[in-house]
Amino acid sequence: MNRDLVEEALGAVGRGDGEAADRCFARIRAEGDPETEYAVALIGAEYRLLSDDQCAEWVRLAAEGGLADACHDMGDRCLGGYGVPASDVEAFRWYSEAGAKGDIDARAMTGIMMRRGKGCPRDPDKAFSILKEAAPHSTAEAMYQLGQMYERGEGTFKDYREAFRWYYEAAKLKHPRAQTAVGNMYHDGKGTDKDTARAERWLRSAAGKGDERAQFRLALMHLNGEIKPPNRALALELLRKGAAAGFIPAVREFERIQKERSQKKRGRETA
């Protein structure tokens, strides 16, 4: 990588010397070194010397030159529309390129996208195969997705113990939905021994991160007296948060409780 040339180019940008910057950028393109091209994007973004569109163009050049990190970066950009038009198809293509070059996180992303049929035909069997291989070495999201596939029997037979295993691995990495899943499985005794105390601990952690499913289940546990001592005020606050987020079960339960309280109040007033 020609770091000196990158610094010279971006230094010229910072000084407002467009002609000098253009000369340096032309030399970088002529040399065609993907690592140098990618460094322009990374350093230009870090110091806010280049726009998103300009950074994306340098990332694209590096990706087309075969740099795995740049291919992964292009996948992220196409998925989110950062400096390029959003395109699930292009995102899948770039993740596939990066995965083929040994990027395990990009490989896992192709599995996640195949599972959903996002940017490619839906293929649960292949998605499961990819995630089973990649998830142990990849992100919490990949582990969570693998857990879901085991729990639901997508691309494999249902296996609640394996589902719990992968949810637990993702939960340890602070993945909110995985923590909710672990809490639910402890609560129901599904894939593991029933343990209300552990269920509460994991659900409380996920609820604190804003997961509305965890907030709802934790609220019900308080309302049903499963947690000692029960905290009705906390339960109502959790339901209120879930309802505010648009989580329908929380909306219905919160409205039911409010209606019940109103009816009791009217009953006392007319007694």
VORO-269098 format. One record per residue: residue in one letter; x, y, z of N, C-alpha, C in turn; residue number from 0. Coordinates in Angstrom, 3 decimals. Layout:
BEGIN
   resn       n_xx       n_yy       n_zz      ca_xx      ca_yy      ca_zz       c_xx       c_yy       c_zz   resi
      A          X          Y          Z          X          Y          Z          X          Y          Z    NUM
...
***
This chain:
BEGIN
   resn       n_xx       n_yy       n_zz      ca_xx      ca_yy      ca_zz       c_xx       c_yy       c_zz   resi
      M      0.841     -1.198      0.000      0.000      0.000      0.000      0.879      1.252      0.000      0
      N      0.518      2.203     -0.822      1.271      3.456     -0.918      0.631      4.495      0.008      1
      R      0.930      4.365      1.300      0.303      5.252      2.283      0.738      6.697      2.095      2
      D      1.996      6.896      1.706      2.481      8.268      1.509      1.657      8.992      0.446      3
      L      1.325      8.270     -0.620      0.550      8.877     -1.695     -0.876      9.178     -1.231      4
      V     -1.440      8.271     -0.411     -2.777      8.503      0.138     -2.778      9.764      0.995      5
      E     -1.777      9.883      1.871     -1.709     11.051      2.749     -1.475     12.332      1.955      6
      E     -0.687     12.220      0.894     -0.453     13.394      0.048     -1.750     13.831     -0.628      7
      A     -2.499     12.867     -1.132     -3.759     13.175     -1.816     -4.765     13.802     -0.866      8
      L     -4.954     13.177      0.291     -5.951     13.676      1.233     -5.487     14.964      1.911      9
      G     -4.172     15.114      2.049     -3.658     16.383      2.564     -3.994     17.524      1.626     10
      A     -3.885     17.260      0.325     -4.241     18.275     -0.669     -5.724     18.605     -0.602     11
      V     -6.553     17.573     -0.386     -7.993     17.814     -0.222     -8.228     18.723      0.974     12
      G     -7.554     18.410      2.083     -7.724     19.202      3.298     -7.299     20.646      3.129     13
      R     -6.291     20.882      2.291     -5.823     22.257      2.045     -6.671     22.986      1.014     14
      G     -7.546     22.229      0.360     -8.352     22.834     -0.696     -7.624     22.942     -2.012     15
      D     -6.545     22.166     -2.180     -5.760     22.180     -3.422     -6.280     21.075     -4.335     16
      G     -7.338     21.388     -5.065     -7.987     20.390     -5.905     -7.099     19.822     -6.986     17
      E     -6.264     20.659     -7.598     -5.403     20.179     -8.685     -4.392     19.153     -8.175     18
      A     -3.769     19.445     -7.033     -2.797     18.504     -6.467     -3.482     17.200     -6.066     19
      A     -4.683     17.322     -5.486     -5.428     16.127     -5.086     -5.759     15.275     -6.301     20
      D     -6.216     15.910     -7.370     -6.574     15.170     -8.585     -5.364     14.440     -9.165     21
      R     -4.195     15.083     -9.127     -2.987     14.427     -9.643     -2.649     13.178     -8.821     22
      C     -2.753     13.311     -7.513     -2.462     12.159     -6.646     -3.476     11.040     -6.854     23
      F     -4.751     11.412     -6.943     -5.790     10.400     -7.147     -5.589      9.685     -8.482     24
      A     -5.171     10.430     -9.500     -4.910      9.825    -10.810     -3.773      8.811    -10.712     25
      R     -2.744      9.141     -9.948     -1.633      8.200     -9.762     -2.096      6.945     -9.029     26
      I     -2.967      7.125     -8.023     -3.478      5.970     -7.273     -4.278      5.057     -8.195     27
      R     -5.122      5.647     -9.029     -5.899      4.840     -9.976     -4.975      4.122    -10.953     28
      A     -3.947      4.815    -11.415     -3.018      4.215    -12.384     -2.252      3.046    -11.772     29
      E     -1.885      3.172    -10.504     -1.171      2.077     -9.842     -2.078      0.869     -9.636     30
      G     -3.371      1.121     -9.395     -4.348      0.044     -9.302     -4.172     -0.893     -8.124     31
      D     -3.610     -0.405     -7.031     -3.433     -1.244     -5.841     -4.687     -1.159     -4.967     32
      P     -5.411     -2.262     -4.777     -6.670     -2.222     -4.027     -6.507     -1.722     -2.592     33
      E     -5.429     -2.085     -1.930     -5.241     -1.649     -0.545     -5.060     -0.135     -0.464     34
      T     -4.355      0.433     -1.429     -4.190      1.888     -1.464     -5.531      2.564     -1.739     35
      E     -6.289      2.019     -2.680     -7.608      2.579     -3.006     -8.532      2.521     -1.793     36
      Y     -8.489      1.398     -1.084     -9.364      1.252      0.084     -8.937      2.200      1.201     37
      A     -7.628      2.423      1.327     -7.133      3.356      2.344     -7.636      4.771      2.090     38
      V     -7.758      5.149      0.823     -8.312      6.471      0.499     -9.710      6.597      1.092     39
      A    -10.523      5.550      0.910    -11.895      5.574      1.422    -11.917      5.621      2.946     40
      L    -11.133      4.761      3.584    -11.164      4.677      5.044    -10.668      5.961      5.705     41
      I     -9.520      6.451      5.246     -8.950      7.658      5.854     -9.766      8.893      5.471     42
      G    -10.236      8.922      4.235    -11.071     10.036      3.797    -12.347     10.136      4.598     43
      A    -12.936      8.977      4.952    -14.155      8.966      5.764    -13.849      9.337      7.210     44
      E    -12.756      8.785      7.738    -12.409      9.033      9.144    -12.217     10.517      9.427     45
      Y    -11.561     11.217      8.518    -11.279     12.642      8.732    -12.264     13.552      7.993     46
      R    -13.324     12.936      7.448    -14.393     13.680      6.775    -13.856     14.571      5.659     47
      L    -12.913     14.014      4.922    -12.334     14.747      3.797    -13.045     14.424      2.488     48
      L    -13.733     13.277      2.463    -14.445     12.849      1.262    -15.910     12.614      1.601     49
      S    -16.775     12.813      0.624    -18.204     12.558      0.807    -18.468     11.053      0.802     50
      D    -19.677     10.661      1.209    -20.054      9.245      1.166    -19.936      8.695     -0.252     51
      D    -20.386      9.481     -1.224    -20.322      9.037     -2.618    -18.874      8.834     -3.064     52
      Q    -17.994      9.756     -2.685    -16.588      9.635     -3.063    -15.938      8.425     -2.391     53
      C    -16.234      8.242     -1.118    -15.693      7.069     -0.413    -16.178      5.783     -1.058     54
      A    -17.470      5.738     -1.390    -18.030      4.539     -2.008    -17.342      4.214     -3.326     55
      E    -16.986      5.243     -4.081    -16.314      5.016     -5.360    -14.937      4.379     -5.150     56
      W    -14.210      4.831     -4.146    -12.901      4.228     -3.865    -13.048      2.809     -3.314     57
      V    -14.081      2.590     -2.516    -14.341      1.226     -2.027    -14.651      0.307     -3.203     58
      R    -15.462      0.809     -4.140    -15.816     -0.003     -5.313    -14.575     -0.376     -6.115     59
      L    -13.681      0.585     -6.324    -12.449      0.290     -7.064    -11.640     -0.800     -6.364     60
      A    -11.530     -0.690     -5.037    -10.775     -1.684     -4.276    -11.454     -3.047     -4.326     61
      A    -12.791     -3.042     -4.269    -13.534     -4.302     -4.330    -13.373     -4.957     -5.694     62
      E    -13.448     -4.158     -6.742    -13.266     -4.703     -8.090    -11.841     -5.215     -8.292     63
      G    -10.917     -4.691     -7.485     -9.543     -5.180     -7.525     -9.335     -6.443     -6.717     64
      G    -10.406     -6.900     -6.037    -10.342     -8.186     -5.351    -10.054     -8.142     -3.869     65
      L    -10.097     -6.972     -3.237     -9.818     -6.875     -1.804    -11.052     -7.310     -1.013     66
      A    -10.906     -8.347     -0.189    -12.049     -8.927      0.526    -12.738     -7.912      1.432     67
      D    -11.962     -7.135      2.200    -12.565     -6.146      3.099    -13.406     -5.133      2.328     68
      A    -12.927     -4.752      1.157    -13.669     -3.788      0.340    -14.942     -4.418     -0.218     69
      C    -14.868     -5.691     -0.588    -16.073     -6.393     -1.061    -17.127     -6.420      0.038     70
      H    -16.698     -6.733      1.265    -17.628     -6.743      2.399    -18.210     -5.347      2.619     71
      D    -17.348     -4.346      2.559    -17.783     -2.960      2.724    -18.824     -2.593      1.672     72
      M    -18.604     -3.013      0.434    -19.577     -2.737     -0.624    -20.900     -3.432     -0.340     73
      G    -20.839     -4.642      0.216    -22.064     -5.332      0.604    -22.848     -4.524      1.615     74
      D    -22.147     -4.024      2.649    -22.803     -3.199      3.664    -23.395     -1.934      3.050     75
      R    -22.638     -1.314      2.145    -23.098     -0.068      1.529    -24.330     -0.302      0.653     76
      C    -24.308     -1.366     -0.113    -25.459     -1.663     -0.976    -26.682     -2.044     -0.148     77
      L    -26.458     -2.728      0.966    -27.575     -3.121      1.823    -28.229     -1.902      2.465     78
      G    -27.405     -0.941      2.891    -27.942      0.231      3.580    -28.090      1.470      2.733     79
      G    -27.590      1.435      1.494    -27.660      2.608      0.632    -26.720      3.714      1.059     80
      Y    -25.526      3.343      1.514    -24.543      4.328      1.972    -23.602      4.710      0.833     81
      G    -23.866      5.847      0.210    -23.020      6.323     -0.882    -23.285      5.646     -2.207     82
      V    -24.192      4.684     -2.220    -24.583      3.968     -3.442    -26.086      3.710     -3.367     83
      P    -26.740      3.447     -4.497    -28.157      3.087     -4.440    -28.350      1.787     -3.658     84
      A    -29.333      1.752     -2.780    -29.615      0.533     -2.020    -30.028     -0.581     -2.976     85
      S    -29.443     -1.751     -2.798    -29.760     -2.886     -3.662    -29.417     -4.178     -2.938     86
      D    -30.452     -4.948     -2.582    -30.213     -6.240     -1.937    -29.464     -7.188     -2.861     87
      V    -29.776     -7.118     -4.147    -29.115     -8.002     -5.119    -27.618     -7.712     -5.162     88
      E    -27.261     -6.428     -5.236    -25.845     -6.058     -5.254    -25.173     -6.381     -3.924     89
      A    -25.904     -6.183     -2.830    -25.342     -6.517     -1.516    -24.994     -7.998     -1.450     90
      F    -25.933     -8.830     -1.904    -25.677    -10.277     -1.885    -24.484    -10.617     -2.768     91
      R    -24.374     -9.981     -3.915    -23.255    -10.259     -4.822    -21.923     -9.926     -4.164     92
      W    -21.861     -8.777     -3.511    -20.599     -8.381     -2.892    -20.273     -9.217     -1.662     93
      Y    -21.283     -9.561     -0.873    -21.027    -10.448      0.268    -20.521    -11.805     -0.223     94
      S    -21.095    -12.276     -1.320    -20.649    -13.554     -1.887    -19.195    -13.475     -2.329     95
      E    -18.827    -12.342     -2.950    -17.438    -12.145     -3.374    -16.503    -12.174     -2.163     96
      A    -16.889    -11.453     -1.117    -16.046    -11.408      0.084    -15.972    -12.775      0.752     97
      G    -17.118    -13.466      0.805    -17.137    -14.791      1.410    -16.247    -15.773      0.681     98
      A    -16.241    -15.678     -0.644    -15.396    -16.567     -1.452    -13.916    -16.302     -1.215     99
      K    -13.599    -15.108     -0.714    -12.201    -14.750     -0.441    -11.825    -15.007      1.019    100
      G    -12.718    -15.678      1.753    -12.397    -16.073      3.119    -12.956    -15.200      4.218    101
      D    -13.793    -14.209      3.879    -14.408    -13.345      4.893    -15.591    -14.091      5.507    102
      I    -15.419    -14.612      6.721    -16.429    -15.481      7.323    -17.701    -14.717      7.676    103
      D    -17.572    -13.440      8.074    -18.765    -12.652      8.396    -19.602    -12.384      7.146    104
      A    -18.929    -12.134      6.026    -19.646    -11.941      4.765    -20.316    -13.240      4.338    105
      R    -19.623    -14.352      4.544    -20.202    -15.665      4.232    -21.477    -15.883      5.046    106
      A    -21.423    -15.528      6.323    -22.608    -15.659      7.167    -23.741    -14.774      6.659    107
      M    -23.414    -13.575      6.183    -24.445    -12.683      5.653    -25.150    -13.292      4.450    108
      T    -24.411    -14.021      3.610    -25.079    -14.666      2.472    -26.075    -15.704      2.971    109
      G    -25.723    -16.403      4.060    -26.655    -17.370      4.631    -27.899    -16.702      5.174    110
      I    -27.711    -15.588      5.875    -28.844    -14.844      6.426    -29.754    -14.353      5.305    111
      M    -29.155    -13.858      4.222    -29.949    -13.343      3.109    -30.653    -14.469      2.364    112
      M    -29.991    -15.614      2.218    -30.644    -16.768      1.588    -31.829    -17.241      2.416    113
      R    -31.685    -17.204      3.728    -32.779    -17.632      4.597    -34.020    -16.783      4.360    114
      R    -33.821    -15.497      4.131    -34.942    -14.573      3.957    -35.364    -14.413      2.500    115
      G    -34.544    -14.904      1.576    -34.810    -14.644      0.168    -34.592    -13.185     -0.158    116
      K    -33.577    -12.591      0.445    -33.296    -11.166      0.288    -32.120    -10.991     -0.657    117
      G    -32.409    -10.484     -1.864    -31.359    -10.288     -2.860    -30.985    -11.549     -3.609    118
      C    -31.690    -12.635     -3.319    -31.412    -13.932     -3.939    -32.623    -14.828     -3.707    119
      P    -32.724    -15.947     -4.425    -33.829    -16.870     -4.166    -33.752    -17.427     -2.741    120
      R    -34.907    -17.598     -2.103    -34.928    -18.159     -0.749    -34.515    -19.630     -0.807    121
      D    -33.578    -20.013      0.043    -33.075    -21.389      0.044    -32.708    -21.775      1.477    122
      P    -33.704    -22.235      2.276    -33.436    -22.562      3.680    -32.365    -23.635      3.863    123
      D    -32.358    -24.634      2.989    -31.377    -25.710      3.139    -29.952    -25.183      2.995    124
      K    -29.723    -24.396      1.955    -28.381    -23.855      1.740    -28.044    -22.824      2.807    125
      A    -29.042    -22.036      3.208    -28.815    -21.039      4.256    -28.376    -21.718      5.546    126
      F    -29.056    -22.813      5.889    -28.684    -23.535      7.109    -27.275    -24.084      7.011    127
      S    -26.943    -24.646      5.861    -25.606    -25.206      5.664    -24.528    -24.134      5.843    128
      I    -24.775    -22.958      5.269    -23.801    -21.863      5.376    -23.683    -21.374      6.814    129
      L    -24.829    -21.168      7.472    -24.795    -20.639      8.828    -24.217    -21.642      9.819    130
      K    -24.487    -22.915      9.612    -23.918    -23.932     10.502    -22.395    -23.908     10.430    131
      E    -21.880    -23.654      9.239    -20.431    -23.589      9.041    -19.844    -22.269      9.542    132
      A    -20.546    -21.166      9.258    -19.970    -19.846      9.515    -20.262    -19.289     10.901    133
      A    -21.454    -19.547     11.431    -21.879    -18.897     12.674    -20.915    -19.084     13.844    134
      P    -20.337    -20.277     14.040    -19.434    -20.435     15.193    -18.246    -19.484     15.180    135
      H    -17.915    -18.952     14.014    -16.753    -18.068     13.886    -17.160    -16.644     13.515    136
      S    -18.461    -16.363     13.568    -18.948    -15.089     13.036    -19.629    -14.256     14.108    137
      T    -20.635    -13.505     13.710    -21.273    -12.505     14.560    -22.387    -13.091     15.421    138
      A    -22.798    -12.314     16.422    -23.922    -12.705     17.260    -25.186    -12.866     16.424    139
      E    -25.365    -12.020     15.412    -26.549    -12.123     14.555    -26.576    -13.450     13.818    140
      A    -25.423    -13.903     13.331    -25.362    -15.192     12.637    -25.719    -16.325     13.588    141
      M    -25.229    -16.261     14.824    -25.558    -17.280     15.822    -27.050    -17.270     16.132    142
      Y    -27.615    -16.074     16.258    -29.048    -15.947     16.533    -29.877    -16.529     15.397    143
      Q    -29.487    -16.229     14.163    -30.211    -16.752     13.006    -30.141    -18.275     12.962    144
      L    -28.977    -18.839     13.293    -28.841    -20.296     13.326    -29.740    -20.879     14.407    145
      G    -29.801    -20.209     15.554    -30.697    -20.659     16.613    -32.144    -20.676     16.161    146
      Q    -32.558    -19.636     15.446    -33.929    -19.590     14.932    -34.213    -20.743     13.981    147
      M    -33.244    -21.060     13.141    -33.452    -22.130     12.169    -33.605    -23.474     12.872    148
      Y    -32.833    -23.690     13.923    -32.993    -24.919     14.703    -34.348    -24.931     15.414    149
      E    -34.752    -23.804     15.975    -36.010    -23.764     16.721    -37.213    -23.987     15.807    150
      R    -37.148    -23.441     14.597    -38.295    -23.502     13.690    -38.228    -24.652     12.695    151
      G    -37.107    -25.344     12.670    -36.965    -26.443     11.717    -36.825    -25.959     10.292    152
      E    -36.068    -24.898     10.088    -35.836    -24.368      8.743    -34.515    -24.910      8.201    153
      G    -34.592    -25.690      7.145    -33.385    -26.254      6.550    -32.808    -27.396      7.351    154
      T    -33.486    -27.780      8.421    -33.029    -28.863      9.290    -34.212    -29.326     10.130    155
      F    -34.026    -30.384     10.911    -35.063    -30.819     11.836    -35.077    -29.890     13.047    156
      K    -36.251    -29.744     13.665    -36.325    -28.945     14.881    -35.436    -29.562     15.956    157
      D    -34.686    -28.719     16.619    -33.801    -29.190     17.684    -33.693    -28.060     18.705    158
      Y    -34.526    -28.141     19.748    -34.585    -27.059     20.719    -33.297    -26.916     21.526    159
      R    -32.623    -28.014     21.765    -31.359    -27.919     22.510    -30.302    -27.167     21.704    160
      E    -30.232    -27.467     20.407    -29.285    -26.735     19.559    -29.710    -25.273     19.417    161
      A    -31.030    -25.053     19.345    -31.525    -23.672     19.277    -31.084    -22.905     20.519    162
      F    -31.299    -23.523     21.685    -30.902    -22.869     22.938    -29.404    -22.613     22.960    163
      R    -28.635    -23.585     22.496    -27.168    -23.434     22.487    -26.733    -22.186     21.725    164
      W    -27.301    -21.996     20.523    -26.857    -20.877     19.691    -27.445    -19.554     20.145    165
      Y    -28.682    -19.596     20.664    -29.226    -18.382     21.265    -28.334    -17.941     22.436    166
      Y    -27.908    -18.915     23.231    -27.099    -18.610     24.412    -25.759    -17.996     24.012    167
      E    -25.147    -18.554     22.960    -23.870    -18.004     22.495    -24.044    -16.555     22.036    168
      A    -25.129    -16.294     21.315    -25.389    -14.923     20.854    -25.746    -14.009     22.022    169
      A    -26.496    -14.552     22.990    -26.902    -13.759     24.154    -25.693    -13.308     24.964    170
      K    -24.687    -14.175     25.065    -23.468    -13.802     25.800    -22.758    -12.625     25.141    171
      L    -23.003    -12.446     23.834    -22.425    -11.317     23.099    -23.355    -10.104     23.105    172
      K    -24.376    -10.167     23.990    -25.296     -9.044     24.242    -26.266     -8.779     23.089    173
      H    -26.620     -9.810     22.339    -27.615     -9.678     21.273    -29.002     -9.659     21.921    174
      P    -29.759     -8.554     21.836    -31.025     -8.440     22.575    -32.040     -9.523     22.252    175
      R    -32.262     -9.806     20.956    -33.267    -10.806     20.604    -32.842    -12.198     21.081    176
      A    -31.535    -12.461     21.032    -31.048    -13.746     21.522    -31.249    -13.849     23.031    177
      Q    -31.028    -12.756     23.745    -31.257    -12.765     25.186    -32.729    -13.014     25.494    178
      T    -33.608    -12.428     24.698    -35.042    -12.683     24.858    -35.358    -14.150     24.616    179
      A    -34.772    -14.715     23.562    -35.013    -16.123     23.241    -34.530    -17.031     24.365    180
      V    -33.360    -16.737     24.921    -32.839    -17.527     26.041    -33.782    -17.419     27.234    181
      G    -34.225    -16.197     27.529    -35.159    -16.009     28.630    -36.448    -16.780     28.431    182
      N    -36.982    -16.743     27.222    -38.217    -17.467     26.928    -38.035    -18.974     27.066    183
      M    -36.887    -19.478     26.618    -36.658    -20.924     26.684    -36.439    -21.382     28.121    184
      Y    -35.793    -20.563     28.936    -35.699    -20.876     30.365    -37.092    -20.836     30.999    185
      H    -37.893    -19.865     30.601    -39.242    -19.728     31.158    -40.107    -20.935     30.821    186
      D    -40.011    -21.397     29.582    -40.873    -22.480     29.117    -40.266    -23.865     29.321    187
      G    -38.994    -23.934     29.724    -38.331    -25.232     29.828    -38.175    -25.878     28.471    188
      K    -37.829    -25.079     27.498    -37.748    -25.527     26.105    -36.283    -25.550     25.668    189
      G    -35.747    -26.754     25.457    -34.347    -26.882     25.070    -33.398    -26.814     26.248    190
      T    -33.953    -26.587     27.437    -33.162    -26.513     28.667    -34.110    -26.704     29.840    191
      D    -33.571    -26.827     31.041    -34.433    -26.969     32.217    -35.152    -25.654     32.500    192
      K    -36.384    -25.769     32.966    -37.161    -24.579     33.323    -36.489    -23.893     34.512    193
      D    -36.314    -22.583     34.420    -35.640    -21.836     35.486    -36.133    -20.390     35.439    194
      T    -37.104    -20.091     36.295    -37.734    -18.767     36.274    -36.752    -17.652     36.615    195
      A    -35.849    -17.917     37.550    -34.890    -16.884     37.948    -33.967    -16.515     36.789    196
      R    -33.482    -17.524     36.074    -32.620    -17.242     34.922    -33.413    -16.599     33.793    197
      A    -34.664    -17.031     33.645    -35.516    -16.409     32.628    -35.647    -14.915     32.898    198
      E    -35.918    -14.582     34.162    -36.062    -13.164     34.518    -34.776    -12.394     34.239    199
      R    -33.626    -12.974     34.579    -32.362    -12.265     34.406    -32.093    -11.936     32.938    200
      W    -32.303    -12.927     32.063    -32.042    -12.699     30.639    -33.072    -11.756     30.026    201
      L    -34.324    -11.910     30.428    -35.363    -11.026     29.897    -35.159     -9.592     30.369    202
      R    -34.719     -9.439     31.604    -34.457     -8.092     32.125    -33.328     -7.420     31.349    203
      S    -32.314     -8.212     31.008    -31.196     -7.668     30.230    -31.666     -7.212     28.853    204
      A    -32.464     -8.043     28.190    -32.963     -7.696     26.856    -33.934     -6.526     26.914    205
      A    -34.787     -6.515     27.945    -35.749     -5.418     28.095    -35.020     -4.095     28.285    206
      G    -33.911     -4.131     29.017    -33.120     -2.925     29.228    -32.508     -2.391     27.952    207
      K    -32.365     -3.269     26.956    -31.835     -2.855     25.650    -32.953     -2.437     24.700    208
      G    -34.201     -2.442     25.206    -35.319     -1.964     24.405    -36.053     -3.021     23.614    209
      D    -35.775     -4.317     23.872    -36.470     -5.356     23.116    -37.906     -5.482     23.625    210
      E    -38.863     -5.180     22.759    -40.264     -5.123     23.183    -40.824     -6.495     23.547    211
      R    -40.314     -7.560     22.940    -40.777     -8.902     23.289    -40.361     -9.267     24.710    212
      A    -39.146     -8.891     25.062    -38.673     -9.133     26.424    -39.468     -8.299     27.422    213
      Q    -39.737     -7.050     27.076    -40.513     -6.186     27.959    -41.892     -6.781     28.209    214
      F    -42.507     -7.322     27.155    -43.846     -7.894     27.275    -43.838     -9.141     28.152    215
      R    -42.908    -10.054     27.894    -42.864    -11.290     28.680    -42.544    -10.987     30.140    216
      L    -41.635    -10.075     30.388    -41.271     -9.718     31.758    -42.461     -9.086     32.476    217
      A    -43.205     -8.247     31.770    -44.400     -7.634     32.360    -45.411     -8.700     32.770    218
      L    -45.642     -9.669     31.890    -46.594    -10.739     32.210    -46.128    -11.560     33.404    219
      M    -44.830    -11.792     33.494    -44.304    -12.557     34.631    -44.571    -11.826     35.944    220
      H    -44.446    -10.503     35.942    -44.772     -9.727     37.144    -46.273     -9.768     37.417    221
      L    -47.079     -9.580     36.391    -48.535     -9.557     36.569    -49.076    -10.900     37.022    222
      N    -48.444    -11.988     36.574    -48.904    -13.334     36.928    -48.298    -13.853     38.224    223
      G    -47.469    -13.040     38.865    -46.875    -13.446     40.132    -45.756    -14.458     40.006    224
      E    -45.174    -14.583     38.808    -44.073    -15.538     38.637    -42.775    -15.003     39.222    225
      I    -42.677    -13.682     39.347    -41.499    -13.043     39.919    -41.860    -12.567     41.323    226
      K    -41.015    -12.896     42.287    -41.273    -12.541     43.678    -40.257    -11.499     44.160    227
      P    -40.706    -10.394     44.765    -42.106     -9.972     44.805    -42.507     -9.362     43.463    228
      P    -43.753     -9.533     43.054    -44.187     -8.945     41.784    -44.210     -7.421     41.874    229
      N    -43.950     -6.779     40.756    -43.905     -5.315     40.705    -44.875     -4.856     39.620    230
      R    -46.090     -4.546     40.037    -47.124     -4.176     39.073    -46.802     -2.853     38.377    231
      A    -46.229     -1.927     39.112    -45.882     -0.637     38.509    -44.851     -0.823     37.401    232
      L    -43.865     -1.684     37.642    -42.856     -1.967     36.621    -43.494     -2.657     35.425    233
      A    -44.420     -3.586     35.709    -45.098     -4.293     34.624    -45.829     -3.315     33.714    234
      L    -46.532     -2.360     34.310    -47.270     -1.376     33.513    -46.323     -0.491     32.707    235
      E    -45.186     -0.145     33.302    -44.212      0.677     32.588    -43.631     -0.088     31.398    236
      L    -43.354     -1.376     31.589    -42.839     -2.201     30.498    -43.871     -2.337     29.382    237
      L    -45.138     -2.515     29.766    -46.197     -2.604     28.763    -46.351     -1.278     28.018    238
      R    -46.228     -0.180     28.758    -46.344      1.137     28.126    -45.244      1.329     27.086    239
      K    -44.030      0.909     27.425    -42.913      1.038     26.484    -43.149      0.177     25.246    240
      G    -43.607     -1.048     25.468    -43.875     -1.930     24.339    -44.982     -1.392     23.454    241
      A    -46.019     -0.846     24.091    -47.131     -0.271     23.330    -46.664      0.938     22.530    242
      A    -45.806      1.762     23.146    -45.289      2.947     22.455    -44.455      2.557     21.242    243
      A    -43.825      1.374     21.307    -43.019      0.889     20.181    -43.882      0.216     19.120    244
      G    -45.198      0.103     19.396    -46.105     -0.493     18.419    -46.200     -2.000     18.487    245
      F    -45.727     -2.607     19.590    -45.800     -4.064     19.732    -47.232     -4.430     20.111    246
      I    -47.948     -5.060     19.184    -49.398     -5.251     19.315    -49.806     -5.979     20.595    247
      P    -49.171     -7.099     20.976    -49.575     -7.747     22.236    -49.481     -6.809     23.436    248
      A    -48.452     -5.955     23.456    -48.308     -5.002     24.556    -49.409     -3.948     24.497    249
      V    -49.741     -3.501     23.293    -50.823     -2.525     23.128    -52.123     -3.084     23.694    250
      R    -52.443     -4.322     23.331    -53.707     -4.935     23.761    -53.746     -5.153     25.270    251
      E    -52.645     -5.633     25.831    -52.615     -5.889     27.273    -52.670     -4.586     28.057    252
      F    -51.953     -3.578     27.581    -51.967     -2.280     28.261    -53.368     -1.684     28.221    253
      E    -54.032     -1.758     27.069    -55.392     -1.231     26.947    -56.359     -2.018     27.827    254
      R    -56.175     -3.340     27.901    -57.048     -4.173     28.743    -56.934     -3.759     30.204    255
      I    -55.709     -3.554     30.670    -55.494     -3.182     32.070    -56.056     -1.792     32.349    256
      Q    -55.836     -0.864     31.423    -56.364      0.495     31.599    -57.888      0.481     31.649    257
      K    -58.502     -0.328     30.788    -59.967     -0.441     30.772    -60.467     -1.040     32.077    258
      E    -59.773     -2.047     32.554    -60.146     -2.700     33.807    -60.052     -1.725     34.978    259
      R    -58.996     -0.923     34.989    -58.836      0.066     36.060    -59.944      1.116     36.011    260
      S    -60.312      1.537     34.801    -61.380      2.535     34.653    -62.708      1.991     35.149    261
      Q    -62.972      0.722     34.831    -64.225      0.101     35.261    -64.289     -0.010     36.782    262
      K    -63.167     -0.373     37.395    -63.130     -0.479     38.857    -63.328      0.887     39.507    263
      K    -62.734      1.914     38.896    -62.870      3.267     39.436    -64.318      3.730     39.368    264
      R    -64.982      3.466     38.225    -66.390      3.856     38.090    -67.255      3.093     39.082    265
      G    -66.893      1.823     39.309    -67.653      1.019     40.254    -67.564      1.574     41.665    266
      R    -66.379      2.038     42.050    -66.217      2.619     43.388    -66.979      3.935     43.511    267
      E    -66.996      4.708     42.420    -67.667      6.011     42.455    -69.178      5.876     42.552    268
      T    -69.715      4.793     41.991    -71.179      4.609     42.007    -71.645      3.783     43.195    269
      A    -70.691      3.239     43.969    -71.070      2.384     45.109    -71.631      3.232     46.253    270
***
